[in-house]
Amino acid sequence: MQPGDLSSFAAVVLAGGRAIRLGGFDKATIEVDGRLLLDYALDAVMDAAEVVVVGRQAPTERPVTFVREDPRYGGPVAGLLTGRDHLLRTVPTVAVLAVDMPRLTFSTFRRLHEAAEGHDGAILVGPDGRRQLAFVVRLERLDAVDPGPEGRHDAALHRLLAPLDLAEVPAIGSEWRDVDSWADLRDLAGDRPDPLA
């Protein structure tokens, strides 16, 4: 993917979780350093030709499509595949990210796309080696592992991705960090992204 090539991928932002440890607050509209988590997510996929946000509608600076999975709160697999169903463009790859990872950047996804060459995709891994909810995948390969509407709800993401050959890309700095609790939010405040990320 060449910088500025807006035809090579689309993006699905997962923003429809229950956020139980945050008292049910809509994560997309929580602020970190004065900006909404959704704004950070959209910045991270600024090169995407099209963005589908699976979650509640919120004001955005760029055109996006908002959708909700049915039934609601079906988990990341249901959200991801609902988002994929609503893509209007046929693209080689899809970038997928959780809305609660404000230290992801467009450089993160360029690194993922570069690492995906020769594979089904690439996924970010944290310092503990765990896979994060930030990856790129070839659209045809994602479609091949789609269990269909009856098998999406409450399905495990690691099982969906298990048949895929995903290159693992180590996170730089705090790219891997997410906001699952108010303590996470406090710890992220003032923690700036790594300029090399």
C-alpha positions in Angstrom: 0.0 0.0 0.0 1.4 3.4 -1.0 0.8 6.3 1.4 -2.3 8.1 0.3 -3.7 5.2 -1.6 -7.3 5.4 -0.6 -8.5 2.5 -2.7 -6.6 -0.4 -1.1 -8.4 -1.0 2.2 -11.5 -0.3 4.2 -11.9 -0.2 8.0 -14.2 -1.5 10.6 -14.2 0.2 14.0 -15.7 -1.9 16.8 -17.5 0.5 19.2 -20.5 -1.5 20.3 -19.5 -3.2 23.5 -21.3 -3.0 26.8 -18.3 -1.3 28.6 -19.4 -2.9 31.9 -16.3 -1.8 33.8 -16.9 1.7 32.7 -20.4 1.8 34.0 -21.9 1.3 30.6 -20.6 4.5 29.2 -20.3 4.7 25.4 -16.6 4.2 24.9 -16.6 6.0 21.6 -17.5 9.3 23.3 -15.1 9.0 26.2 -12.3 11.6 26.1 -8.6 11.1 26.4 -6.5 14.2 26.4 -9.5 16.2 25.2 -10.4 14.1 22.2 -13.0 11.3 21.8 -11.8 7.8 21.5 -13.7 7.6 18.3 -11.6 10.4 16.8 -8.4 8.6 17.7 -9.7 5.5 16.0 -10.7 7.4 12.8 -7.3 9.1 12.7 -5.6 5.6 12.9 -7.4 4.6 9.7 -7.3 7.9 7.9 -5.9 6.2 4.8 -9.0 4.0 4.5 -11.3 4.4 1.5 -14.3 3.7 3.6 -15.0 3.3 7.4 -17.8 1.4 9.1 -18.3 2.1 12.8 -20.2 -0.7 14.6 -21.8 1.2 17.5 -23.9 4.2 18.5 -23.9 7.1 16.1 -21.7 10.1 17.1 -20.5 13.3 15.4 -17.5 12.7 13.2 -15.3 15.0 11.0 -15.1 12.4 8.2 -17.9 10.5 6.5 -18.5 7.1 8.1 -21.3 4.5 8.2 -22.7 3.7 11.6 -24.4 0.3 12.1 -25.4 -1.9 15.0 -25.1 -5.7 15.1 -28.4 -7.6 15.4 -28.9 -8.9 18.0 -26.9 -6.2 19.9 -23.9 -6.9 22.1 -23.0 -10.0 20.1 -19.3 -9.5 20.7 -16.3 -8.6 18.4 -17.0 -11.3 15.8 -20.6 -10.2 15.4 -19.5 -6.6 15.2 -16.6 -7.3 12.8 -18.8 -9.3 10.4 -21.7 -6.9 10.6 -19.3 -4.1 9.7 -18.0 -6.1 6.8 -21.5 -6.7 5.6 -22.1 -3.0 5.3 -19.0 -2.1 3.3 -20.0 -0.5 0.0 -16.6 -1.0 -1.7 -14.8 -4.1 -2.8 -11.3 -3.8 -1.4 -8.3 -6.1 -1.0 -8.0 -5.7 2.7 -10.0 -4.6 5.8 -8.4 -3.0 8.8 -10.1 -3.8 12.1 -9.7 -2.0 15.4 -11.3 -1.5 18.8 -12.5 2.0 19.5 -10.7 2.0 22.9 -7.1 1.9 21.7 -6.2 5.6 21.4 -2.5 5.1 20.9 -3.0 3.3 17.5 -1.9 5.6 14.7 -2.0 5.5 10.9 1.6 4.4 11.0 0.5 1.3 13.0 -1.8 0.2 10.2 0.8 0.9 7.6 3.2 -1.4 9.4 0.5 -4.0 9.6 -0.2 -3.7 5.9 3.5 -4.1 5.1 3.8 -7.1 7.4 0.7 -8.7 5.8 2.4 -9.1 2.4 2.5 -12.8 1.6 0.1 -13.6 4.5 -3.7 -13.5 5.0 -3.1 -10.4 7.1 -1.2 -9.1 10.1 -2.1 -8.5 13.8 -0.7 -6.3 16.5 0.8 -8.0 19.6 1.4 -6.5 22.9 4.6 -6.7 25.0 3.3 -9.9 26.7 2.8 -11.6 23.2 -1.0 -11.4 23.3 -2.8 -10.5 20.1 -4.6 -7.2 20.2 -7.9 -6.1 18.6 -6.0 -4.3 15.8 -5.3 -6.2 12.6 -5.6 -6.2 8.8 -7.0 -9.1 6.9 -7.6 -9.9 3.2 -11.3 -9.5 2.6 -11.6 -12.8 0.7 -10.0 -14.7 3.6 -12.2 -13.0 6.1 -15.2 -14.1 4.0 -13.9 -17.6 3.9 -14.0 -18.0 7.7 -17.3 -16.2 8.2 -19.6 -18.7 10.1 -22.7 -17.0 8.8 -25.4 -15.1 10.7 -26.2 -18.0 13.0 -22.7 -18.5 14.2 -21.6 -14.9 14.8 -23.2 -14.0 18.1 -20.9 -14.5 21.1 -18.3 -16.3 18.9 -14.7 -16.1 20.0 -12.5 -13.8 17.9 -9.4 -16.0 18.4 -11.4 -19.0 16.9 -12.5 -17.0 13.9 -8.9 -15.9 13.2 -7.3 -19.3 14.0 -7.4 -20.6 10.4 -5.8 -17.5 9.1 -2.1 -16.9 8.5 -1.6 -13.6 10.3 1.8 -12.1 10.7 2.4 -10.9 14.2 3.6 -7.3 14.5 5.1 -6.1 17.9 3.5 -3.0 19.3 5.7 0.1 19.6 5.3 2.1 22.8 1.8 2.1 24.1 0.0 1.2 20.9 -1.3 -1.9 22.4 -3.1 -0.3 25.4 -6.8 -0.1 25.6 -9.4 1.5 27.9 -11.4 -1.2 29.8 -11.7 0.6 33.1 -11.5 4.1 34.6 -8.0 3.1 35.9 -6.9 2.5 32.3 -8.3 5.9 31.4 -6.3 7.5 34.2 -3.1 5.7 33.2 -3.5 6.8 29.6 -4.0 10.5 30.4 -0.9 12.4 29.4 0.7 9.2 28.0 1.6 10.4 24.4 2.0 8.0 21.5 5.5 6.9 20.5 6.6 9.1 17.6 8.1 6.0 15.9 4.8 4.1 16.0 
